[in-house]
Amino acid sequence: MTAVFTDQDSTRVGYARSILESAGIACFIRNESTQTLGISLLGYSHAAILDPALCVVDEERVEEARALLREHFGPQVEKTEWICPKCNESNPASFDLCWNCQSAQPE
């Protein structure tokens, strides 16, 4: 399972899911119902870790899925996880700061 599209707006993620499903690509939305938990659990108005993420089940179809989504959404689909240069922790593409040490994402 690989996340291929993440967005704060669950309707955009749902639209992306319909694009992949119409192409016969098995997928699901991770965090479909957790978006509003950020305020109560973490005290933030927006917690990117809780954003809905569209995940492709078949690893062999990930690139095909990204290509389809790129046609509709542009370069946002190209974002991938990044490794913090300070503490070497993996961070979701939507994070601007490292979850572990709060260092800024490298350019």
C-alpha positions, 0 to 999 in steps of 0.5 A: 500500500502506497499513498499517492495523493494527500490533501486537506480537502477530503472532496479532492481526495474522493475525486482522486479515488474516483479517477483511479477506480474508473481506471480499475486501480484498487485504492482506499482513503486512509484517515477518511474520518480522522481529519477533525481529530487534530484540534481535540487530540493535538491542539492544532487547527490543522494536523497534516498527519490526519489528512486524508490520503489516497492509497493504492493497494497494488504496488505495481500500479503506483506509477500508473496511478500517479500519472493519472492523478498528475493529469488532473492535479498537476505536480502536487502528486509528485510530493513524496516523503522526505528524510530529515537531514538533522535526525534522519526521520521519515516525514510525510510530504505534507509536513513542512517541519520534521515531526521529531525535531521540528527542523524545516523540510529541505528545499 
